[in-house]
Structures are given as C-alpha cells and as structure tokens.
C-alpha cells in the first residue's frame, strides 16, 4: 500500500515519528508546504520521495492565507494525482479539505487518516468579532462535513474528542496517541549534576506573554533560562540576546540534540495561555519528555496537563498570568533539595509508562485493517447518534 503525507509545514518531530513508523511498512512519500516566512523544523527525510511546495504565506492570519492555500492546493492535488496513493495521512482542516477534494474526483477513494494535535482557537474559543464568529461557523461546518471522508481520526489528547469531536465523529474510528517521544534519542541522556539551576523551555516558542513571565521571574530567583526551538517570530530571541542569564539555543534536530538539551535543564517550563480552550485540553510532548528525564515540570493551572502532572506528582501548576506563584515555585525547586527530589522520584515511578511503541503498534494495526477494508469503511456507514 502507498501512503502520502500531506502537511502544511515541514514535518515536526511528531509527524516525523508517524512518517518513520509507516515508511517501515509501506511505500511512503511526503508533500509539504514551505510557507517561507517561518523556518521552525529541519527537513530530515532523505529516503522517501518528497515534494516541497514553496509558497509564501502568513502563519498567524488565516484570512491572508486563503490565496496561498488555494495555490498550494492546486500543486498538492497534482502531486496526489501523480502518486495515486491508497492512503493519505494529513492534519488540520485546510489540508483535510485539499485531500477531500482530491478524493471526490478520484474513482478509487483513498483511505484518509486525520490527525489533530491542537484545536484551532477559531473553533473552540468564543469569537470576539462578527468576522471571527462567521469564520468559526464556516470552519466548524466545513470540518464536520469533511470528517465524513475520514477513516481514522488520530488525537494526541482524549479531551479533544470530549470537547469537540464527540458531537459528530464516531468514537470507534478514533485513536488516541499521546505525544510521547521516541526513546532512543534519549539513550545518552544524563541528568545535570552541577552549575546554576536552569529552567528549560524546549519546543516551538509560542505564548510569548508566558515566556516573558519566565524571563522576569528567573531574574528574581537568580536562575538561568534555556529556550531551545524556533518561534513564529524573533521577539523572544531578540529579548534573550541582551540577557546574560538566558540562553536562546534556537532550532534543533530532535534525534541528534534532544538529549544534550535536556541535560542542560533542572526543570521544564510548560506554562501556556490557559485562557485558551486548546491549552486547557492539550497534552504537550514536554510532559512525557520531562517524566522520562526525571525533571519536574511547571505547568499552567486550570488545564488537563496540570491535572495529570499533579495527580502523578511530577509537576506543579502555577498561574499563567501572575508572577508570584511561579516565583515561589522556582525558589523552592532551586533551593529546597527535598522538595525538588519529590518530583524526581515521581517521574521515576512513572517512567515505564512512557512507551510510544504501544501506541505505534495500535496505529499500525488500524492502518493494516483499513488497508484490508479500503476506503469503503467510511463515516457514512455508521452515523453518530
């Protein structure tokens, strides 16, 4: 069976895991959109056919992306017609629309696997303007219709289904794959034993207000900060350049550099804007990476992430708006060894639960079943009641 990944960006570490898994079993290729304005992840795939489509577009303004998206759609559909895959793996509603258009005009309907790692804020947050209210209505209506073409829905948080998809998508066609890391890149990891206490933020740099809060509080607590990863703009990098206790590492290659980056850290920062509904229900990869490395994780109150971290004892939740709670936690973590070790011990107790291979086998099994059944196994056979 042939599989084509259709992505709106250079594959990130999560999608690289999917590609690496499936290319070991099936003929796999990739078409992705290089939007040219932001360069966050490195392209690592040299052993599969790759079609890179470069069309400049905004990341943060969906209205200004309409024309570039149409241009990308034309080129992507041309590539799909050339490859004629039996299965398409995609994510996000704009890419699902492109794959559905291709499927509509193809007599042999491809299997469509649709993955969601974040819920669009236009969909799940309350719009503040008439334009955004109209856009929300269009996007939700479109996604519900397009999901009728989806054979398998892959989610990184079970709360995504409860919060949004349960109203229109059958649960038996849904698979949860937590955003757990591959373990072999961490094989050389050794915990930090000396030096100034360092708080690490490792990943795509978003939620700038919370990043600025960390920088302010770190100065008060006399601890260092490490930012590793690129952002949608250069603001945090520029701020960090003039601050001696902040290191801005920038873009990194996960498999080669992730262990050495975590070795620089004493704890992990994962405080996002909890006023956003997606943040309330998402489960970032940092939770699992911090547990595996035995590092306490600081998260935002009022989130599913906080619920899990505190229930397991591996982290502590703080306000995402007020400096005081973060300051108290960082002071305790950096100066009270017994307090710090309670989190380390909890991480060790849950370390064996970080096993992405269990979920990889589930995905392979579902893909194998779909390959046998073909795209006839569609949503329309069993409507949600």
C-alpha positions as CSV (number, residue, x, y, z in Angstrom):
1,X,0.0,0.0,0.0
2,X,1.2,3.5,-0.8
3,X,0.8,6.4,1.7
4,X,1.3,10.1,1.1
5,X,1.6,12.6,4.0
6,X,0.1,16.0,3.1
7,X,1.3,18.6,5.6
8,X,1.1,22.4,5.8
9,X,4.6,22.7,7.2
10,X,8.0,21.0,7.3
11,X,7.3,17.8,9.3
12,X,7.7,18.4,13.1
13,X,9.0,15.8,15.5
14,X,5.5,14.3,16.0
15,X,4.8,13.9,12.3
16,X,8.4,12.6,11.7
17,X,7.5,9.8,14.2
18,X,4.4,8.9,12.1
19,X,6.4,9.0,8.8
20,X,9.3,6.9,10.2
21,X,6.8,4.4,11.6
22,X,4.8,3.9,8.4
23,X,7.6,4.1,5.9
24,X,9.0,1.0,7.5
25,X,5.9,-0.9,6.4
26,X,4.5,0.9,3.4
27,X,5.7,2.9,0.4
28,X,5.6,6.4,1.8
29,X,6.0,9.8,0.3
30,X,5.5,13.4,1.5
31,X,4.2,16.6,0.1
32,X,4.5,19.7,2.4
33,X,4.1,23.4,2.2
34,X,7.1,25.6,2.8
35,X,5.5,29.0,3.7
36,X,8.9,30.7,3.6
37,X,8.1,33.2,6.4
38,X,9.0,30.8,9.3
39,X,11.6,28.1,9.4
40,X,11.0,26.1,12.6
41,X,11.9,22.5,11.9
42,X,14.7,20.8,9.9
43,X,13.8,18.5,7.0
44,X,15.3,15.1,7.8
45,X,13.7,12.6,5.3
46,X,16.1,11.6,2.5
47,X,14.9,8.0,1.9
48,X,11.4,8.8,0.7
49,X,10.0,10.8,-2.2
50,X,9.5,14.4,-1.0
51,X,7.6,17.2,-2.8
52,X,8.3,20.6,-1.2
53,X,5.9,23.3,-2.4
54,X,7.2,26.8,-1.6
55,X,4.5,29.5,-1.5
56,X,4.9,32.5,0.9
57,X,2.1,32.8,3.4
58,X,1.3,34.1,6.9
59,X,1.2,31.6,9.8
60,X,-0.9,33.7,12.1
61,X,-3.5,35.3,9.8
62,X,-5.9,32.7,8.2
63,X,-7.6,35.4,6.1
64,X,-4.4,36.3,4.4
65,X,-3.6,32.6,3.8
66,X,-6.7,32.0,1.6
67,X,-5.0,32.7,-1.8
68,X,-1.7,30.9,-0.9
69,X,-3.7,27.9,0.4
70,X,-5.5,27.7,-3.0
71,X,-2.2,27.8,-4.8
72,X,-0.8,25.1,-2.6
73,X,-4.0,23.0,-3.1
74,X,-3.5,23.0,-6.8
75,X,0.1,21.8,-6.6
76,X,-0.7,19.3,-3.9
77,X,-3.6,17.8,-5.8
78,X,-1.3,17.5,-8.9
79,X,1.1,15.5,-6.8
80,X,-1.6,13.3,-5.4
81,X,-2.9,12.5,-8.9
82,X,0.6,11.6,-9.9
83,X,1.2,9.3,-6.9
84,X,-2.4,7.9,-6.7
85,X,-2.0,6.8,-3.1
86,X,-4.2,4.2,-1.4
87,X,-3.9,6.1,1.8
88,X,-3.4,9.8,2.7
89,X,-2.2,11.0,6.2
90,X,-2.9,14.6,7.0
91,X,-3.6,17.1,9.7
92,X,-5.6,20.3,10.2
93,X,-8.8,21.3,8.4
94,X,-7.2,23.1,5.5
95,X,-5.2,20.1,4.5
96,X,-8.1,17.8,5.0
97,X,-10.1,19.9,2.6
98,X,-7.4,19.5,-0.1
99,X,-7.3,15.7,0.5
100,X,-11.1,15.5,0.3
101,X,-11.2,17.4,-3.0
102,X,-8.7,15.0,-4.4
103,X,-10.8,12.1,-3.1
104,X,-14.0,13.4,-4.5
105,X,-12.6,13.4,-8.1
106,X,-10.9,10.0,-7.7
107,X,-12.9,6.9,-8.5
108,X,-10.7,4.8,-6.1
109,X,-11.3,6.6,-2.9
110,X,-8.2,6.8,-0.8
111,X,-8.2,6.0,2.9
112,X,-7.8,9.2,4.9
113,X,-6.2,9.4,8.3
114,X,-6.7,12.8,10.0
115,X,-4.5,13.8,13.0
116,X,-5.2,16.6,15.4
117,X,-2.6,17.8,17.9
118,X,-4.1,21.2,18.6
119,X,-7.7,22.5,18.3
120,X,-7.9,25.7,16.3
121,X,-8.7,28.7,18.6
122,X,-11.2,29.9,15.9
123,X,-13.1,26.7,16.5
124,X,-13.2,26.3,20.3
125,X,-12.7,29.8,21.7
126,X,-15.5,32.3,21.9
127,X,-15.1,34.8,18.9
128,X,-14.8,38.5,19.8
129,X,-15.8,39.9,16.4
130,X,-18.5,39.3,13.8
131,X,-15.9,38.3,11.3
132,X,-14.5,35.7,13.6
133,X,-17.9,34.4,14.5
134,X,-18.6,34.0,10.8
135,X,-15.3,32.2,10.3
136,X,-16.0,29.9,13.2
137,X,-19.3,28.9,11.7
138,X,-17.8,28.2,8.3
139,X,-14.8,26.2,9.7
140,X,-16.9,24.1,12.1
141,X,-19.5,23.3,9.4
142,X,-16.7,22.5,6.9
143,X,-14.8,20.3,9.3
144,X,-17.9,18.3,10.2
145,X,-18.7,17.7,6.5
146,X,-15.1,16.8,5.7
147,X,-14.8,14.4,8.5
148,X,-17.3,12.2,6.7
149,X,-14.4,11.3,4.4
150,X,-12.1,10.4,7.4
151,X,-11.5,6.7,8.1
152,X,-9.3,7.2,11.1
153,X,-9.1,10.2,13.5
154,X,-5.8,10.4,15.5
155,X,-5.8,12.6,18.5
156,X,-3.0,13.4,21.0
157,X,-5.4,14.2,23.8
158,X,-8.6,12.3,24.7
159,X,-10.0,15.6,25.8
160,X,-10.1,16.8,22.2
161,X,-12.7,14.2,21.5
162,X,-14.8,15.0,24.6
163,X,-14.5,18.8,23.9
164,X,-15.2,18.8,20.2
165,X,-15.3,15.7,18.0
166,X,-17.8,13.6,20.0
167,X,-20.8,15.6,18.6
168,X,-20.1,14.5,15.0
169,X,-17.5,11.7,14.8
170,X,-17.9,8.0,15.8
171,X,-15.6,7.0,18.7
172,X,-14.8,3.6,17.2
173,X,-12.9,5.4,14.4
174,X,-10.8,7.4,16.8
175,X,-7.4,6.5,18.1
176,X,-5.5,8.3,21.0
177,X,-1.7,8.6,20.5
178,X,-0.2,10.7,23.3
179,X,2.6,12.8,22.1
180,X,5.3,10.6,23.7
181,X,8.9,10.8,22.5
182,X,10.9,8.2,20.7
183,X,13.2,6.9,23.4
184,X,16.4,6.1,21.5
185,X,17.3,9.8,21.1
186,X,17.4,10.0,24.9
187,X,19.7,7.0,25.3
188,X,22.7,9.2,26.0
189,X,20.8,11.5,28.4
190,X,22.4,12.1,31.8
191,X,20.8,14.4,34.5
192,X,22.5,17.7,35.2
193,X,24.6,17.5,38.3
194,X,26.2,20.9,38.7
195,X,26.0,24.5,37.7
196,X,23.4,27.2,38.1
197,X,19.8,26.0,38.3
198,X,18.3,26.1,34.8
199,X,14.7,26.2,33.7
200,X,14.3,24.8,30.2
201,X,11.6,25.5,27.5
202,X,12.2,23.1,24.7
203,X,9.9,23.2,21.6
204,X,8.1,25.6,19.4
205,X,8.2,29.0,21.1
206,X,4.7,30.4,21.4
207,X,2.6,32.1,24.1
208,X,5.1,34.9,24.4
209,X,3.5,36.5,27.5
210,X,4.3,33.3,29.4
211,X,7.8,33.2,28.0
212,X,8.3,36.8,29.1
213,X,7.0,35.9,32.6
214,X,9.6,33.2,32.9
215,X,12.4,35.6,31.9
216,X,11.2,38.2,34.6
217,X,10.8,35.6,37.3
218,X,14.1,33.9,36.6
219,X,16.0,37.1,37.3
220,X,14.3,37.4,40.7
221,X,15.1,33.8,41.5
222,X,18.6,34.0,40.3
223,X,18.2,31.0,38.0
224,X,19.1,30.6,34.3
225,X,16.7,30.0,31.4
226,X,17.2,27.9,28.2
227,X,15.0,28.4,25.2
228,X,15.5,25.7,22.6
229,X,13.4,25.8,19.5
230,X,12.3,28.4,17.0
231,X,9.3,30.7,17.2
232,X,6.8,32.2,14.8
233,X,8.7,35.5,15.1
234,X,12.0,36.7,16.6
235,X,10.7,38.6,19.6
236,X,11.8,36.2,22.3
237,X,15.2,35.6,20.6
238,X,15.8,39.4,20.4
239,X,14.8,39.9,24.1
240,X,17.1,37.0,25.1
241,X,20.1,38.4,23.3
242,X,20.7,41.1,25.9
243,X,20.1,39.0,29.0
244,X,23.1,37.1,30.4
245,X,21.1,34.5,32.3
246,X,19.0,33.5,29.3
247,X,20.4,31.2,26.5
248,X,18.4,31.1,23.2
249,X,19.6,27.9,21.5
250,X,17.2,28.2,18.6
251,X,16.2,25.5,16.1
252,X,17.5,22.0,16.8
253,X,17.3,18.5,15.3
254,X,15.4,16.3,17.7
255,X,17.1,12.9,17.2
256,X,20.6,14.3,17.4
257,X,20.3,17.1,20.0
258,X,17.3,16.5,22.3
259,X,19.3,14.5,25.0
260,X,22.0,17.2,25.3
261,X,19.4,19.9,25.5
262,X,17.6,18.2,28.4
263,X,21.0,17.7,30.1
264,X,21.2,21.5,30.4
265,X,18.0,21.7,32.5
266,X,17.0,21.2,36.1
267,X,13.3,21.6,35.4
268,X,11.0,22.1,32.4
269,X,8.7,25.0,31.8
270,X,5.4,24.4,30.1
271,X,3.2,27.3,31.1
272,X,0.9,28.4,28.3
273,X,-2.0,30.8,28.0
274,X,-4.7,28.9,29.9
275,X,-7.4,31.3,28.8
276,X,-7.4,29.4,25.5
277,X,-9.5,26.3,25.3
278,X,-7.0,24.4,23.3
279,X,-4.4,24.9,26.1
280,X,-6.9,23.7,28.6
281,X,-7.3,20.3,26.9
282,X,-4.0,19.7,25.0
283,X,-1.2,17.4,26.2
284,X,2.2,18.7,25.0
285,X,5.2,16.3,24.5
286,X,7.1,18.1,27.2
287,X,5.1,16.2,29.9
288,X,6.3,12.9,28.7
289,X,9.9,14.1,28.0
290,X,10.2,15.6,31.4
291,X,8.9,12.4,33.1
292,X,11.4,10.3,31.2
293,X,14.3,12.6,32.0
294,X,13.3,12.8,35.7
295,X,12.8,16.6,35.6
296,X,10.0,18.5,37.4
297,X,7.6,20.2,35.1
298,X,5.9,23.6,35.7
299,X,2.5,23.9,34.0
300,X,-0.5,26.3,33.9
301,X,-3.3,26.0,36.4
302,X,-6.8,25.1,35.1
303,X,-5.5,22.7,32.4
304,X,-5.8,18.9,31.7
305,X,-2.0,19.0,31.7
306,X,-2.0,20.3,35.2
307,X,-4.5,17.7,36.3
308,X,-2.2,14.9,35.1
309,X,1.0,16.4,36.3
310,X,-0.2,17.0,39.8
311,X,-2.0,13.7,40.1
312,X,1.2,11.9,39.1
313,X,3.2,14.1,41.4
314,X,5.6,15.0,38.5
315,X,4.9,18.7,38.4
316,X,3.3,21.8,39.9
317,X,0.8,24.2,38.4
318,X,1.0,28.0,38.6
319,X,-0.9,31.0,37.4
320,X,-0.3,31.8,33.7
321,X,-0.8,35.5,34.4
322,X,0.7,36.3,37.8
323,X,4.5,36.2,38.5
324,X,4.2,35.4,42.2
325,X,3.3,31.7,42.1
326,X,6.0,31.0,39.6
327,X,8.5,32.9,41.7
328,X,7.5,30.8,44.8
329,X,7.8,27.5,42.9
330,X,11.2,28.3,41.3
331,X,12.6,29.5,44.6
332,X,11.6,26.2,46.2
333,X,12.8,24.0,43.4
334,X,16.1,25.7,43.1
335,X,16.9,25.9,46.9
336,X,15.0,23.1,48.7
337,X,16.5,19.8,47.6
338,X,14.0,17.6,49.4
339,X,11.1,19.4,47.7
340,X,12.8,19.0,44.3
341,X,13.5,15.3,44.8
342,X,9.8,14.5,45.4
343,X,9.2,15.4,41.8
344,X,12.2,13.5,40.5
345,X,11.1,10.3,42.4
346,X,7.5,10.6,41.0
347,X,9.0,10.9,37.5
348,X,11.0,7.7,38.0
349,X,7.9,6.0,39.3
350,X,6.0,6.8,36.0
351,X,9.0,6.4,33.7
352,X,8.0,3.0,32.4
353,X,4.6,4.4,31.2
354,X,6.5,6.5,28.6
355,X,6.3,3.8,25.9
356,X,5.3,5.2,22.5
357,X,5.7,1.7,20.9
358,X,2.5,0.6,22.5
359,X,0.6,3.3,20.6
360,X,2.7,2.8,17.4
361,X,1.5,-0.8,17.3
362,X,-2.1,0.3,17.7
363,X,-1.7,2.7,14.8
364,X,0.0,0.1,12.6
365,X,-2.9,-2.3,13.4
366,X,-5.5,0.2,12.5
367,X,-3.8,1.1,9.2
368,X,-3.4,-2.6,8.4
369,X,-7.2,-3.1,9.0
370,X,-8.1,-0.1,6.9
371,X,-5.8,-1.4,4.1
372,X,-7.8,-4.6,4.0
373,X,-11.2,-2.9,4.1
374,X,-10.3,0.0,1.8
375,X,-12.0,3.4,1.8
376,X,-15.4,1.8,1.7
377,X,-15.2,1.7,5.5
378,X,-16.5,5.3,5.7
379,X,-18.2,7.5,8.2
380,X,-21.5,7.2,6.2
381,X,-21.8,3.5,7.1
382,X,-22.4,4.4,10.8
383,X,-23.7,7.8,11.6
384,X,-23.3,9.3,15.1
385,X,-26.5,9.2,17.1
